[in-house]
Amino acid sequence: MKVLIVSPHYPPYKGGVSDHVWQQSKRLAELGHEITVWCQGPGETPHQNILRQDIPWPFNPQSVSEKLVGLSFDAIIVHFTPLSFSPKKWGINLLLFRAIQTLKTYCDNHLSLMVHEANYPFNLTLRGLVLGPLHLFQFFVLVNFCPIVLLSHQALLDRWRRLLPWSRKKFHLLPVGSNFEISNYHLASREELAKRYNLPIDAYWMLYFGGSHQSILFDFIIEALKRVDYGLKEKKAILITIGDNQSCFERLSPALKDNYFPLGRLEAEELCGLVSKAELCLVPYIDGVSTRRGSIMVPFSLGTPLLTTTSYGTKKDVPWHKICALTPAYSISNFADRALELAQSPEQAKKLGAEGKDYFENHLAAKPLTAKLTGYLFSNLDG
């Protein structure tokens, strides 16, 4: 089948959405589909069956129509975040729905909108009062034109089925899964990693990755480091962070500076090596654990014990309590206590890691998710 993937976010553009689209295009190409990716700027592709082209810009009906001349596709996937297709930072493109409608005419009802974020900036500020309703209106119109809307976690699915009951049959759950193919990497030994990054090999390694994001609870991570380092009498606890975490370092007390190892941005193979050798991954989120978080999926895929948080958006569609350690997103003390409990009970932590890996491989790995995606894309096509 011929599939068009439309996404402004695609490597070398850095970010979780671009990593996800890269893997999605690769997995579809490996199944034998002919993939065309419209994205911004030149670059490589992960498979010979993928043709990379510049996205029509500005993204409007005329530019899309001109790009489609002489082309035909069996299915189209448009990856969407509120700021995806606007040349301005406010994220509104009043012609976007017409451009999407133009795409739809080229593949009948096999157009999918993959929604990565749908939390719009509606709040009691001037910006929120003006832009929030416009973002919502834009999304409502897009849903009206798209026969298939894929949402990345259960809370989004439930919310939009409730808010748009007349469109509820369009909405489907498609978790993000891991953005890394673990089997492709040489996972370095603990000795190699300790030497490469100047880490104390006999310490208790706690690891956080994901970048400096406004939804990250840095105070939780710091308190966990403090509690575990004090509670483990026989060894030192260290916190390894990957990504842009300057604000985390600034919050550390002088006594903990020697326990902190910020490594900055790393390649996927280096990241996976560190995750695989850490005793515990710390991934607290304000909005809670969900299937759209890459920093949740990678520890699962490697069988590394994971401590994360629940919130109002956490749903029971996944047996979170069985496959990772959970505490509420409003309690720093509970998070730190649970980190110490896992550090003092390594067998319990290993069991959690094994349960997480088993669940991931059966429900959130590339094979089951790609099968689910192709089911949505080609449900009414022959072949």
C-alpha positions in Angstrom: 0.0 0.0 0.0 1.0 3.6 -0.6 1.0 5.7 2.6 1.6 9.4 3.0 2.8 10.6 6.5 2.5 14.3 7.1 4.5 15.7 10.0 6.4 19.0 10.5 8.3 17.0 13.2 10.7 14.5 11.8 14.5 14.1 12.4 16.8 15.9 12.5 14.1 18.0 14.3 14.5 16.9 17.9 11.6 15.8 20.1 9.3 13.0 21.1 6.9 13.4 18.2 9.6 13.5 15.6 11.2 10.3 17.1 7.8 8.6 17.0 7.1 9.5 13.4 10.5 8.3 12.4 9.9 4.9 14.0 6.3 4.7 12.6 7.5 5.3 9.1 10.2 2.7 9.5 7.9 0.0 10.8 5.4 0.5 8.0 8.2 0.5 5.4 9.5 -2.8 6.9 6.1 -4.3 6.2 6.5 -3.6 2.5 4.4 -0.4 2.2 5.6 2.5 0.1 6.0 5.4 2.4 6.2 9.1 1.5 7.0 11.5 4.4 6.2 15.2 4.1 8.3 17.0 6.6 10.5 20.2 7.1 14.0 20.2 5.6 16.3 17.6 4.1 17.6 14.6 5.9 17.9 10.9 6.1 15.2 8.2 6.2 15.3 5.0 8.2 14.4 2.7 5.3 14.9 2.5 1.5 11.1 2.2 1.0 10.7 5.8 2.4 10.6 8.9 0.2 11.3 12.1 2.0 9.8 15.3 0.6 9.5 18.9 1.8 6.1 19.6 3.4 4.0 22.2 1.5 4.5 25.4 3.4 2.5 27.4 4.3 0.2 24.5 4.8 -2.9 25.5 3.0 -5.3 24.1 0.4 -3.4 25.5 -2.6 0.1 24.3 -1.5 -1.3 20.9 -0.7 -3.1 20.6 -4.0 0.0 21.5 -5.9 2.0 18.9 -4.0 -0.5 16.2 -4.7 -0.5 16.6 -8.5 0.2 13.2 -10.1 0.2 11.4 -6.8 -2.1 8.8 -5.2 -2.2 7.2 -1.8 -4.1 4.4 -0.2 -3.9 6.0 3.3 -2.7 9.3 4.8 -1.6 9.9 8.4 -1.4 13.5 9.6 0.5 14.0 12.9 -1.0 16.8 14.9 -0.1 19.0 17.9 -1.7 22.4 18.4 1.4 24.2 17.1 2.1 21.8 14.2 0.9 23.6 11.1 1.1 27.2 12.0 4.0 29.5 10.9 3.4 31.6 14.0 3.9 30.7 17.7 0.2 31.1 18.5 -0.6 27.9 16.6 -3.7 28.9 14.7 -4.0 28.1 10.9 -7.5 29.0 9.8 -6.9 27.2 6.5 -5.7 24.0 8.1 -9.1 22.2 8.0 -9.4 23.1 4.2 -5.9 21.6 3.6 -6.9 18.5 5.5 -10.1 18.3 3.5 -8.0 18.5 0.3 -5.9 15.5 1.5 -9.0 13.6 2.2 -10.2 13.8 -1.4 -7.1 11.8 -2.4 -7.7 8.8 -0.3 -11.4 8.7 0.4 -12.0 7.8 4.0 -8.5 6.5 4.8 -7.3 9.7 6.3 -6.1 9.5 9.9 -5.3 12.4 12.3 -2.8 11.2 14.9 -3.2 13.6 17.9 -0.2 13.8 20.2 -1.4 16.7 22.4 -4.9 18.0 22.8 -4.6 20.1 26.0 -5.4 23.6 24.7 -4.2 26.8 26.3 -7.6 27.9 27.7 -7.0 29.8 30.9 -7.9 33.1 32.7 -5.2 35.1 31.0 -5.7 37.4 27.9 -3.7 34.9 25.8 -5.6 31.9 27.1 -9.0 33.6 26.7 -8.2 34.5 23.1 -6.3 31.5 21.9 -7.9 28.7 23.9 -11.3 28.9 22.1 -9.6 29.3 18.7 -7.5 26.1 19.4 -10.6 24.2 20.4 -12.5 25.4 17.4 -9.7 24.4 15.1 -9.6 20.9 16.7 -13.4 20.5 16.5 -13.3 21.3 12.7 -10.4 18.9 12.1 -12.3 16.1 13.8 -15.3 16.8 11.7 -13.2 16.4 8.5 -11.2 13.4 9.5 -12.8 9.9 9.4 -10.2 8.4 11.8 -8.8 10.2 14.9 -6.0 8.4 16.8 -5.3 9.5 20.4 -2.2 8.6 22.2 -3.6 7.7 25.7 -6.8 6.7 27.3 -7.6 10.0 29.1 -7.6 11.8 25.8 -9.8 9.2 24.2 -12.3 9.3 27.1 -12.4 13.1 27.2 -13.0 13.6 23.5 -15.6 10.9 23.2 -17.4 12.6 26.1 -17.1 16.1 24.6 -18.0 15.1 21.1 -20.4 12.2 21.4 -21.6 12.5 17.8 -18.0 11.8 16.7 -17.2 9.1 19.3 -16.9 6.3 16.7 -14.1 8.2 14.9 -11.8 8.2 18.0 -9.4 5.3 18.6 -6.6 4.6 21.0 -3.1 4.2 19.6 -0.4 4.3 22.3 2.9 5.9 21.3 5.1 3.0 22.6 8.9 3.2 22.6 10.7 5.4 20.1 13.8 3.1 20.3 14.4 -0.3 18.7 16.3 -1.8 21.6 17.4 -4.9 19.6 19.5 -2.7 17.3 21.8 -1.5 20.1 24.9 -2.8 21.8 24.0 -2.2 25.5 27.3 -1.4 27.2 28.3 -3.1 30.4 28.1 -1.2 33.7 31.9 -1.1 33.8 32.0 0.5 30.3 29.4 3.1 31.3 31.0 3.9 34.6 34.3 4.5 32.8 32.8 6.5 29.9 30.8 8.9 32.0 32.9 8.9 35.2 30.2 7.3 37.3 30.9 5.5 40.6 30.4 1.9 39.6 29.5 0.7 43.1 26.8 3.4 43.7 23.1 3.0 43.5 22.2 4.4 40.1 18.9 6.3 39.7 18.2 7.7 36.3 15.9 10.4 34.9 15.6 11.3 31.2 13.2 13.3 29.1 14.5 16.9 29.0 13.6 20.0 30.9 9.8 20.0 30.5 7.3 22.1 32.4 5.4 18.9 33.4 8.4 17.4 35.1 8.5 17.4 38.9 12.2 18.0 39.6 11.6 18.5 43.3 10.4 14.9 43.4 13.6 13.6 41.8 15.8 15.6 44.2 14.0 14.5 47.3 14.2 10.9 46.2 18.0 11.3 45.8 18.2 12.8 49.2 16.1 10.1 50.9 17.8 7.2 49.1 21.3 8.4 49.7 20.6 8.9 53.4 18.7 5.6 53.7 21.2 3.4 52.0 23.9 3.1 54.6 26.1 0.7 52.7 26.4 2.6 49.4 26.2 6.0 47.8 23.1 6.9 45.7 23.6 9.0 42.6 21.2 10.7 40.2 22.0 10.5 36.5 20.0 12.9 34.2 19.9 12.8 30.4 18.6 15.9 28.5 18.5 19.6 29.3 18.2 19.6 33.1 19.9 22.8 34.2 17.0 23.8 36.4 17.3 20.5 38.3 21.0 21.2 39.1 20.1 24.7 40.3 17.7 23.2 42.9 20.3 20.8 44.5 21.7 21.6 47.9 25.5 21.8 48.1 25.6 18.5 50.0 24.0 16.7 47.0 26.1 18.2 44.2 28.6 15.3 44.2 25.7 12.8 43.8 24.4 14.4 40.6 25.6 13.5 37.1 24.0 15.5 34.3 25.0 13.9 31.0 23.1 16.2 28.6 21.8 14.9 25.3 22.8 11.4 24.3 22.3 9.2 21.3 19.6 6.5 21.6 22.2 3.6 22.0 23.9 5.4 24.9 20.6 6.3 26.5 19.3 2.7 26.3 22.6 1.4 27.8 22.3 3.6 30.8 18.6 2.8 31.3 19.4 -0.9 31.2 22.0 -0.7 33.9 20.3 1.7 36.3 18.7 0.2 39.4 15.7 2.6 39.2 14.3 5.1 36.7 12.5 8.1 38.2 9.9 9.6 35.9 7.4 11.8 37.8 4.8 13.8 35.8 2.2 16.4 36.9 -0.3 14.9 34.5 0.5 11.3 35.5 1.7 8.2 33.8 0.3 7.4 30.4 0.9 5.5 27.2 2.1 8.7 25.3 5.3 9.0 27.4 8.5 7.7 25.8 10.4 8.0 29.1 7.9 5.5 30.5 8.2 3.1 27.6 12.0 2.8 27.4 12.4 1.4 31.0 9.5 -1.0 30.3 11.2 -2.3 27.1 14.4 -2.9 29.0 12.9 -4.4 32.2 14.3 -1.6 34.4 12.2 -0.8 37.5 10.3 2.4 37.2 8.9 4.8 39.7 6.3 7.3 38.4 3.2 9.2 39.4 -0.6 9.1 39.0 -2.8 12.1 38.3 -6.4 12.9 37.4 -5.7 11.7 33.9 -4.3 8.3 34.9 -6.7 5.6 33.6 -7.0 1.9 34.6 -6.8 0.7 31.0 -3.2 -0.4 31.8 -2.4 -2.3 35.0 0.0 0.4 36.1 0.2 -0.8 39.7 1.4 -4.2 38.6 4.1 -3.1 36.1 5.6 0.0 37.9 5.8 1.8 41.2 3.2 4.6 41.6 2.7 7.5 43.9 0.3 10.5 43.7 1.6 13.5 41.7 0.9 15.8 44.6 3.1 14.1 47.3 6.9 14.6 47.2 7.2 12.7 50.4 5.4 9.6 49.1 7.5 9.5 46.0 10.8 9.7 48.0 9.6 7.1 50.4 8.7 4.7 47.6 12.1 5.3 46.0 13.8 4.3 49.2 11.6 1.3 49.6 12.6 0.0 46.2 16.2 0.7 46.8 16.1 -1.4 50.0 14.1 -4.2 48.3 16.0 -5.0 45.1 14.0 -8.2 44.6 10.7 -6.3 44.6 12.2 -3.8 42.2 13.4 -6.5 39.8 9.9 -8.2 39.9 8.3 -4.9 38.9 10.9 -4.5 36.0 10.1 -8.0 34.7 6.3 -7.4 34.9 6.7 -4.1 33.0 8.8 -5.7 30.3 6.3 -8.6 29.8 3.4 -6.2 29.5 5.3 -3.9 27.1 6.2 -6.7 24.8 2.6 -7.9 24.5 0.8 -4.6 24.3 3.1 -1.6 23.7 6.0 -2.9 21.5 6.4 -2.1 17.8 4.7 -5.3 16.5 1.3 -5.0 18.3 1.1 -1.3 17.8 1.9 -1.4 14.1 -0.7 -4.2 13.7 -3.3 -1.9 15.4 -2.3 1.1 13.2 -2.5 -0.9 9.9 -5.9 -2.2 11.0 -7.2 1.4 11.3 -5.5 2.5 8.0 -6.6 -0.3 5.8 -9.7 -1.6 7.4 -11.8 -1.3 4.2 -9.1 -1.8 1.6 -8.6 -4.9 -0.4 -5.2 -6.6 0.1 
